[in-house]
C-alpha cells in the first residue's frame, strides 16, 4: 500500500517503523527537522521536513495515489486539517488522531462526517479500552475487538461445574447476537454446528457485544453465572485514568482514582459520578497501606512515567492486590513485561503505541481480505463485499455459506454487530468470518470475487 504519515512523534514513529518493515511504500511528513532526521536514519522510507497541512506538500508526497493517509501528530488542529485536505486531494482513506475530548464531543457533532475523515481515534481511549478488557475478563484466554470495537472476541474454558457443560449449542439460550465461532478440544479446533455439545475443558471462542458477552462468559465458568463486585484502584487521573474510569463506571465495580494534583481531583469529581477521587500519592507505600490497596482486586497505574507505573504495581502486588496492570509507553518494554510480569504479579502491560498499531492494522488490507487472528487450525478474516458480489441484497439465511465457515460480525457503515439470520448483506459491508483453510477460498468467492 502507498501510505502517508504526518507526524513522527512517539505514535507516528512506531507506526511508520512497523509499516516499513512490512514492505509498504511509506512517506513521512514531519515539521521538526531534528525529529525528521532521527527517523530518516532509522527507516527505509521517504521522510519530508515540511508542514503536513500544506496542499503543495501533500501533492508532492503523492496524496492523489495514497491508499491510506494517517495524521498522527499531538495537535488536533493539524490532524483534522491535514486529514480533511488529504481526503479532498484524493487519498483513498483518511485516518486522524485526536484528543479524547474530541471523541467525547462527537455526541454533539460527528467530526468525521463534518471534515470528510474516515476514522478518528485517540491513543488514550484505545489504551483505556485495552486495560478495561483485562478488568472485565482477567481469566479469559483472549480478549480482542473487531468491527470498530462493536464486537468483542473472548476465549473461555468450560469448567466442569458450568451449567452449560454437556449441552448442545442449539439448546443454550444465548442473548441475541452472541455467536460461538470455534471450539478447541485438545489439539483440534472445530467450527461448530448448532448440534455441537460443549464438553469439560473445551476452549470456546465467543463473539458478541461487550456487555452481553461479559455476562455470557460467566455461565461457562460457574453454575450461578454471576460475578462478584470488583474493587479497582487507578493510579493517575490524567486522560488515561479518566477514560478508563469512565469506561468502568457502568460495570459492577467500585472505582477509586489516586491523583496527586488537587485541582485535577476537583475536575475529576465534577466529571465522574460513581468514582471516588483521592488526593494522594500511590508511590508512597504508607499511603498505599492507609488506603488498603492490598484489598483491591485491580491496581492499574496509568501515569506518564513508566517507572512509577511498574514500581507501584509491584508494591501493590506485595501488599496483596490480586491483579496489577501498568501502562508502559514503550511497546517493546510492554511486551517484555506482559511476557514475564506474571512472576511479579502483573497480569499484563498495555502500550498506547501498540494499542494504536493494532487498531489501525485493520486498515492495512490486501485487495481481497485481511487476516486478523490465527487460532489453532482456524483463521479470522475480514473481507469487504465487492459491488459485483452475488450475495448483495440477500439475507444471511439465504446465502449458502461454505462448510467450516461461520460469519461472526458485519460492519455496515460505522456500525458493527454479530449478524442474525435475517440481516441483509450490502455492497461495501465488511464481513468477518472464522474459516478453516479449505473454506477460505469459497468464502472469498462469495464476498470478493
C-alpha positions in Angstrom: 0.0 0.0 0.0 1.0 3.6 -0.5 0.8 5.2 2.9 1.5 8.8 4.0 2.0 9.6 7.7 2.0 13.1 9.1 3.9 13.4 12.5 6.9 11.4 13.7 6.4 11.6 17.4 6.1 8.5 19.6 2.9 7.2 17.9 3.9 8.2 14.3 7.4 6.7 14.6 6.1 3.4 16.0 3.5 3.1 13.2 6.0 4.1 10.5 8.6 1.6 11.5 6.1 -1.1 11.8 4.6 -0.5 8.4 8.0 0.0 6.7 9.0 -3.5 8.0 6.0 -4.9 6.1 7.3 -3.6 2.8 4.7 -0.9 2.3 5.6 2.3 0.4 5.8 5.0 3.2 6.2 8.8 3.1 6.5 10.5 6.5 6.0 14.3 6.8 7.5 15.9 9.9 7.8 19.6 10.6 10.6 19.3 13.2 13.9 18.9 11.3 15.7 17.2 14.2 12.9 14.6 14.7 12.7 14.0 10.9 16.5 13.4 10.7 16.4 10.9 13.6 13.6 9.0 11.9 15.3 9.1 8.5 18.4 7.4 10.0 16.2 4.5 11.2 13.7 3.9 8.4 13.7 2.7 4.8 11.2 5.3 3.7 10.9 8.9 2.4 11.0 11.4 5.2 10.0 15.0 4.3 10.7 18.1 6.6 7.5 20.0 5.9 4.1 21.2 7.0 1.6 18.3 6.8 -1.3 20.8 6.3 0.2 22.3 3.2 -1.6 21.4 -0.1 1.6 21.7 -2.1 3.5 19.4 0.4 0.7 16.8 0.3 0.7 16.8 -3.5 4.5 16.4 -3.6 4.1 13.5 -1.2 1.8 11.8 -3.7 -1.5 12.1 -1.9 -3.5 11.5 -5.0 -2.1 8.0 -5.2 -2.3 7.4 -1.4 -4.2 4.3 -0.2 -4.1 5.3 3.4 -3.4 8.7 5.0 -2.5 8.9 8.7 -2.3 12.1 10.6 -0.7 11.3 13.9 0.7 14.5 15.5 -0.3 15.5 19.0 -2.1 18.6 17.7 -5.8 18.3 17.0 -5.9 21.2 14.5 -3.0 19.9 12.4 -4.5 16.4 12.3 -8.1 17.5 11.4 -6.9 19.9 8.7 -4.4 17.6 7.1 -6.7 14.6 7.1 -9.6 16.6 5.6 -7.4 18.2 2.9 -5.8 14.8 2.0 -9.2 13.2 1.5 -10.2 16.1 -0.8 -7.0 15.7 -2.7 -7.7 12.1 -3.5 -6.4 9.9 -0.6 -8.5 6.7 -0.6 -8.8 6.6 3.2 -8.0 9.2 5.8 -7.4 8.5 9.5 -7.0 11.2 12.1 -5.6 11.1 15.7 -7.5 13.4 18.1 -7.6 14.2 21.8 -10.1 12.0 23.6 -12.1 15.2 24.4 -12.9 15.5 20.7 -14.3 11.9 20.6 -16.5 12.7 23.7 -17.9 15.7 21.8 -18.9 13.5 18.9 -22.3 13.1 20.7 -23.0 16.7 19.5 -21.1 16.8 16.2 -19.7 14.0 14.0 -16.3 15.4 13.3 -15.5 12.6 10.8 -18.6 13.4 8.7 -18.1 17.2 9.1 -14.4 17.1 7.9 -14.8 14.2 5.5 -12.5 11.9 7.5 -13.0 8.2 7.5 -11.9 7.4 11.1 -10.9 9.4 14.2 -9.2 7.8 17.3 -7.2 8.7 20.4 -4.4 6.6 21.8 -5.6 7.4 25.3 -9.0 5.9 24.6 -7.6 2.9 22.8 -5.2 2.2 25.7 -8.1 2.5 28.2 -10.2 0.1 26.2 -7.3 -2.4 26.3 -7.0 -2.0 30.1 -10.7 -2.4 30.6 -10.7 -5.7 28.7 -8.4 -7.2 31.3 -10.5 -5.8 34.2 -13.7 -7.2 32.8 -12.2 -10.6 31.8 -9.0 -11.3 33.8 -9.5 -15.1 33.4 -10.2 -15.2 29.6 -7.5 -16.7 27.4 -8.0 -14.0 24.8 -9.9 -10.7 24.6 -9.9 -8.8 21.3 -12.2 -6.4 19.4 -13.3 -6.3 15.8 -15.8 -4.3 13.7 -14.5 -1.0 15.2 -15.0 -2.2 18.8 -18.6 -3.1 18.4 -17.9 -6.8 18.6 -15.6 -8.4 21.2 -13.9 -11.8 20.9 -13.3 -13.9 24.1 -11.9 -17.3 24.6 -13.2 -19.1 27.7 -12.7 -22.6 29.1 -15.7 -24.7 30.0 -15.4 -25.6 33.7 -16.8 -28.9 34.9 -19.3 -27.1 37.2 -20.6 -24.9 34.4 -24.4 -25.3 33.8 -23.6 -25.3 30.0 -21.3 -28.4 30.2 -22.9 -31.3 28.3 -25.4 -29.1 26.4 -25.7 -28.7 22.7 -25.3 -25.2 21.4 -28.9 -25.2 20.0 -30.3 -25.8 23.5 -28.4 -22.9 25.1 -30.4 -19.7 25.4 -27.7 -17.2 24.4 -28.5 -13.5 24.3 -29.2 -12.1 20.9 -26.2 -11.6 18.6 -23.9 -13.8 20.6 -22.1 -16.4 18.5 -19.9 -19.4 19.3 -17.3 -19.2 16.5 -15.0 -22.0 17.3 -14.3 -24.7 19.9 -10.8 -26.0 20.6 -10.9 -29.5 22.0 -7.4 -30.9 22.7 -5.4 -30.2 19.6 -8.3 -29.9 17.3 -10.3 -26.7 16.6 -13.9 -27.1 15.4 -16.1 -24.6 13.6 -19.2 -25.9 15.3 -22.7 -26.7 14.1 -25.8 -26.0 16.2 -25.8 -29.6 17.4 -22.2 -29.5 18.8 -22.1 -30.4 22.5 -19.9 -28.5 25.0 -17.5 -30.6 27.0 -15.4 -30.0 30.1 -12.1 -28.2 29.2 -13.4 -27.0 25.8 -11.8 -23.7 24.9 -14.7 -21.7 23.4 -14.3 -18.7 21.1 -17.2 -16.3 21.6 -18.2 -13.2 19.6 -20.7 -10.5 20.7 -21.4 -7.0 22.0 -19.0 -6.5 25.0 -21.6 -6.0 27.8 -23.7 -9.0 26.8 -20.6 -11.1 26.3 -19.3 -10.5 29.8 -22.5 -12.0 31.3 -22.4 -14.9 28.9 -18.8 -15.8 29.7 -19.7 -16.2 33.4 -22.0 -19.0 32.5 -19.1 -21.1 31.2 -17.2 -20.7 34.4 -19.7 -21.4 37.2 -23.3 -22.5 37.8 -24.5 -19.2 39.2 -23.4 -17.2 36.1 -22.7 -14.3 38.4 -19.6 -12.2 39.2 -18.6 -10.6 42.4 -18.2 -6.8 42.6 -14.6 -5.7 41.8 -12.6 -3.3 43.8 -10.5 -1.2 41.4 -7.8 1.4 42.1 -6.4 3.6 39.3 -3.2 5.5 39.9 -3.2 8.6 37.8 -6.1 11.0 37.0 -4.9 12.2 33.6 -6.6 11.3 30.3 -5.7 7.6 30.6 -7.1 7.3 34.1 -10.2 9.4 33.3 -11.0 7.5 30.1 -10.6 4.1 32.0 -12.7 5.2 34.9 -15.4 6.4 32.6 -15.5 3.1 30.7 -15.8 1.2 34.0 -18.5 3.4 35.7 -21.4 1.3 34.4 -19.8 -2.1 35.4 -20.2 -4.0 38.6 -17.2 -2.4 40.4 -16.0 0.1 42.9 -13.5 2.5 41.3 -11.1 4.8 43.2 -8.6 7.2 41.5 -5.3 8.3 43.2 -4.3 11.7 41.9 -1.6 14.0 43.3 -2.8 17.3 41.8 -5.6 18.8 44.0 -7.0 20.9 41.1 -7.3 17.8 38.8 -9.0 16.0 41.7 -11.7 18.6 41.8 -12.1 18.4 38.0 -12.5 14.6 38.2 -15.0 14.8 41.0 -17.2 17.0 38.7 -16.8 14.7 35.7 -17.2 11.3 37.3 -20.3 10.4 39.3 -19.7 6.9 40.6 -15.9 7.1 41.2 -14.1 8.1 44.4 -11.3 10.6 43.9 -8.4 10.5 46.4 -5.8 13.3 46.6 -2.8 11.0 47.4 0.5 9.7 46.0 0.4 6.0 45.2 4.3 5.9 45.1 4.2 6.3 48.9 3.9 2.8 50.5 2.5 4.5 53.6 -0.4 6.0 51.7 -1.0 2.7 49.8 -1.3 0.9 53.1 -3.5 3.6 54.6 -5.9 3.2 51.6 -5.8 -0.6 51.9 -4.5 -1.1 48.4 -3.8 -4.8 49.2 -7.6 -5.4 49.4 -8.1 -4.3 45.8 -8.8 -6.7 43.1 -7.1 -4.5 40.5 -4.4 -1.9 40.7 -3.9 0.0 37.4 -1.1 2.5 37.1 -1.6 5.0 34.2 0.7 7.9 34.9 3.0 9.4 32.3 6.1 7.8 34.0 6.6 4.2 33.1 8.9 3.5 36.0 6.3 4.8 38.5 3.7 2.6 36.9 5.8 -0.5 37.1 7.1 0.1 40.7 3.7 0.9 42.1 2.2 -2.2 40.6 5.0 -4.3 42.2 4.3 -2.5 45.6 0.5 -3.2 45.2 1.2 -6.8 44.5 3.4 -7.1 47.5 0.6 -5.7 49.6 -1.8 -8.3 48.3 -3.6 -6.8 45.3 -4.9 -9.6 43.0 -4.2 -8.2 39.6 -1.9 -5.4 38.5 -1.8 -3.6 35.2 0.8 -0.9 34.3 0.6 1.5 31.3 4.0 1.4 29.6 4.6 3.7 26.7 7.4 1.8 25.0 5.8 -1.1 23.2 8.9 -3.4 23.5 9.0 -2.9 27.2 5.3 -3.6 27.5 5.7 -6.9 25.6 8.5 -7.9 27.9 6.5 -7.1 31.0 3.5 -9.0 29.7 5.7 -12.0 28.9 7.5 -12.1 32.3 5.3 -10.0 34.5 3.2 -12.8 35.8 6.0 -13.9 38.1 5.9 -10.4 39.6 2.1 -10.2 39.9 1.5 -8.2 36.7 -1.4 -9.5 34.7 -0.5 -7.6 31.6 1.2 -4.3 30.4 -0.5 -2.0 27.9 1.3 0.3 25.5 -0.7 3.2 23.8 1.6 2.9 20.8 0.9 -0.8 20.4 -2.8 -0.3 21.1 -2.8 2.2 18.2 -0.9 -0.1 15.9 -3.4 -2.9 16.5 -6.4 -0.6 15.9 -5.0 0.8 12.7 -3.9 -2.6 11.4 -7.4 -3.4 10.1 -7.0 -0.6 7.5 -3.8 -2.3 6.1 -5.5 -4.8 3.9 -4.9 -6.7 0.7 -7.3 -6.4 -2.2 -9.4 -9.3 -1.1 -9.1 -9.9 2.7 -7.3 -9.0 5.9 -6.1 -11.7 8.3 -7.0 -10.6 11.8 -6.2 -13.6 14.0 -4.9 -17.1 13.7 -6.2 -19.7 16.1 -5.3 -23.4 16.1 -6.3 -24.5 12.6 -8.7 -21.6 12.1 -8.3 -18.1 10.7 -10.4 -15.0 11.5 -10.5 -12.9 8.3 -12.1 -9.6 7.2 -13.3 -9.0 3.6 -15.2 -6.2 2.0 -18.3 -7.1 -0.1 -17.5 -6.1 -3.7 -20.0 -4.4 -5.9 -20.2 -7.5 -8.2 -20.7 -10.0 -5.3 -23.7 -12.3 -5.7 -24.7 -12.1 -2.1 -25.6 -8.4 -2.2 -29.2 -7.8 -1.1 -29.6 -11.3 0.4 -30.2 -12.2 4.0 -27.6 -14.2 5.9 -30.1 -17.1 5.9 -30.5 -17.1 2.1 -26.7 -17.5 1.4 -25.1 -20.9 1.2 -22.0 -20.4 3.2 -19.2 -22.9 2.8 -18.7 -25.7 5.4 -16.2 -24.9 8.2 -17.1 -21.2 7.9 -19.0 -19.1 10.4 -19.9 -15.4 9.9 -19.2 -13.7 13.2 -19.5 -9.9 12.5 -20.8 -7.4 10.0 -19.7 -3.8 9.7 -22.2 -1.6 7.8 -21.1 2.0 7.6 -19.8 2.8 11.1 -21.9 0.3 12.9 -20.8 -3.2 13.6 -22.6 -6.2 15.2 -22.9 -10.0 15.1 -25.4 -10.7 12.3 -28.6 -12.6 12.7 -30.1 -14.9 10.0 -32.4 -12.0 8.8 -29.7 -9.3 8.4 -29.1 -8.2 4.8 -25.7 -8.1 3.1 -24.9 -4.8 1.4 -22.1 -3.7 -1.0 -19.2 -2.2 0.9 -20.0 -4.1 4.2 -17.1 -5.6 6.0 -17.7 -9.2 6.8 -15.8 -11.1 9.5 -15.6 -14.9 9.4 -13.9 -17.8 11.1 -12.7 -20.2 8.4 -10.7 -23.3 8.1 -8.1 -23.1 5.2 -10.2 -25.1 2.8 -13.2 -22.8 3.3 -11.4 -19.5 2.9 -11.3 -19.6 -0.9 -15.0 -20.4 -1.1 -15.9 -17.6 1.3 -13.9 -15.1 -0.6 -15.5 -16.2 -3.9 -18.9 -15.2 -2.4 -17.7 -11.9 -0.8 -14.9 -10.6 -3.0 -14.9 -12.4 -6.3 
